[in-house]
């Protein structure tokens, strides 16, 4: 699994390009820099390339951590919300 944030800093919606070998349920968790869970979504992601949109309107301006995981992989990325 690999993914790339499409824009940085994030304004209103985070667009994430993903490419996974096998369709899977993926969990998208956004944490504050202090570790508090701010939002969580579970989505069915098809194999191949996908564009995932995560609404960030409820997040205050600041730095967050995005954690994406499925039953095989996990990845973390720092986000800057404007």
C-alpha positions as a Markdown table, in Angstrom:
| # | Residue | x | y | z |
|---|---|---|---|---|
| 1 | Unk | 0.0 | 0.0 | 0.0 |
| 2 | Unk | 1.2 | 3.5 | -0.7 |
| 3 | Unk | -0.5 | 6.8 | -0.5 |
| 4 | Unk | 0.3 | 10.5 | -1.1 |
| 5 | Unk | -1.5 | 13.5 | 0.3 |
| 6 | Unk | -2.5 | 15.5 | -2.8 |
| 7 | Unk | -2.3 | 19.0 | -1.3 |
| 8 | Unk | -0.5 | 20.4 | 1.7 |
| 9 | Unk | -1.5 | 22.4 | 3.7 |
| 10 | Unk | -5.0 | 20.9 | 3.9 |
| 11 | Unk | -8.0 | 23.3 | 3.5 |
| 12 | Unk | -11.5 | 21.8 | 4.1 |
| 13 | Unk | -10.8 | 18.4 | 2.5 |
| 14 | Unk | -7.7 | 16.1 | 2.5 |
| 15 | Unk | -7.4 | 14.3 | -0.8 |
| 16 | Unk | -5.3 | 11.1 | -0.5 |
| 17 | Unk | -4.2 | 9.0 | -3.5 |
| 18 | Unk | -3.9 | 5.4 | -2.6 |
| 19 | Unk | -2.7 | 2.3 | -4.5 |
| 20 | Unk | -3.3 | -1.1 | -2.9 |
| 21 | Unk | -2.8 | -4.5 | -4.4 |
| 22 | Unk | -5.9 | -6.1 | -2.9 |
| 23 | Unk | -9.2 | -4.4 | -2.0 |
| 24 | Unk | -9.5 | -3.9 | 1.8 |
| 25 | Unk | -11.3 | -2.0 | 4.5 |
| 26 | Unk | -9.0 | 0.9 | 5.5 |
| 27 | Unk | -9.2 | 3.0 | 8.6 |
| 28 | Unk | -8.3 | 6.7 | 8.4 |
| 29 | Unk | -7.6 | 8.2 | 11.9 |
| 30 | Unk | -6.7 | 11.8 | 12.4 |
| 31 | Unk | -4.9 | 12.6 | 15.7 |
| 32 | Unk | -4.0 | 15.8 | 17.4 |
| 33 | Unk | -0.3 | 16.3 | 17.9 |
| 34 | Unk | -0.8 | 15.3 | 21.5 |
| 35 | Unk | -2.3 | 12.0 | 20.5 |
| 36 | Unk | -6.1 | 12.7 | 20.9 |
| 37 | Unk | -8.3 | 11.0 | 18.2 |
| 38 | Unk | -10.0 | 13.8 | 16.3 |
| 39 | Unk | -11.8 | 11.8 | 13.6 |
| 40 | Unk | -12.1 | 8.3 | 12.3 |
| 41 | Unk | -13.4 | 6.7 | 9.1 |
| 42 | Unk | -13.5 | 3.2 | 7.8 |
| 43 | Unk | -13.8 | 2.9 | 4.0 |
| 44 | Unk | -13.8 | 0.0 | 1.5 |
| 45 | Unk | -10.9 | 0.8 | -0.8 |
| 46 | Unk | -10.7 | -1.0 | -4.2 |
| 47 | Unk | -7.5 | -2.5 | -5.5 |
| 48 | Unk | -5.5 | -0.3 | -7.8 |
| 49 | Unk | -5.5 | 3.5 | -7.6 |
| 50 | Unk | -8.2 | 5.3 | -5.5 |
| 51 | Unk | -8.7 | 8.9 | -4.5 |
| 52 | Unk | -10.0 | 9.2 | -0.9 |
| 53 | Unk | -11.5 | 12.5 | 0.4 |
| 54 | Unk | -11.4 | 13.2 | 4.2 |
| 55 | Unk | -13.4 | 16.2 | 5.5 |
| 56 | Unk | -11.3 | 18.4 | 7.7 |
| 57 | Unk | -13.8 | 21.2 | 8.3 |
| 58 | Unk | -14.2 | 20.3 | 12.0 |
| 59 | Unk | -10.5 | 20.6 | 12.6 |
| 60 | Unk | -8.9 | 23.8 | 13.9 |
| 61 | Unk | -5.9 | 25.2 | 12.2 |
| 62 | Unk | -2.8 | 23.2 | 13.3 |
| 63 | Unk | -0.7 | 20.1 | 13.0 |
| 64 | Unk | -2.2 | 16.6 | 13.0 |
| 65 | Unk | -1.2 | 13.0 | 12.4 |
| 66 | Unk | -3.0 | 10.9 | 9.8 |
| 67 | Unk | -2.8 | 7.1 | 10.4 |
| 68 | Unk | -4.0 | 4.9 | 7.6 |
| 69 | Unk | -4.2 | 1.1 | 8.2 |
| 70 | Unk | -5.7 | -2.0 | 6.9 |
| 71 | Unk | -5.2 | -5.7 | 7.8 |
| 72 | Unk | -1.7 | -5.7 | 6.3 |
| 73 | Unk | -0.2 | -2.3 | 6.5 |
| 74 | Unk | -0.1 | 0.9 | 8.5 |
| 75 | Unk | 1.3 | 4.3 | 7.7 |
| 76 | Unk | 1.6 | 7.7 | 9.5 |
| 77 | Unk | 1.8 | 11.2 | 8.0 |
| 78 | Unk | 2.0 | 14.6 | 9.5 |
| 79 | Unk | -0.7 | 17.0 | 8.3 |
| 80 | Unk | -1.0 | 20.8 | 8.4 |
| 81 | Unk | -4.6 | 22.0 | 8.4 |
| 82 | Unk | -5.2 | 25.6 | 7.4 |
